[in-house]
Amino acid sequence: MKISADKAIHDTFFEKGLEKGIKKTAQKMIKKGIDIDVIVEITGLTREQIEQLMKEKID
């Protein structure tokens, strides 16, 4: 049971790290002026998530 819990924790942190990396990549793409539809296609993020990242960079 301990191994299963450790794996679940590892998987959670891995997923959070992966998501953070994808968002950082999207932010770089935004800075380069890449079209939102292209960012959606490449990163798998939603248009709403990308628009939120755009707002966060402005604030």
Number of C-alpha atoms within 10 A of each C-alpha: 5 7 8 9 10 11 11 12 12 12 12 12 12 12 12 12 12 12 14 12 13 16 17 13 15 24 19 12 16 18 11 9 9 13 10 17 11 11 19 16 11 12 16 12 15 14 14 11 14 20 12 12 16 15 10 10 10 7 5
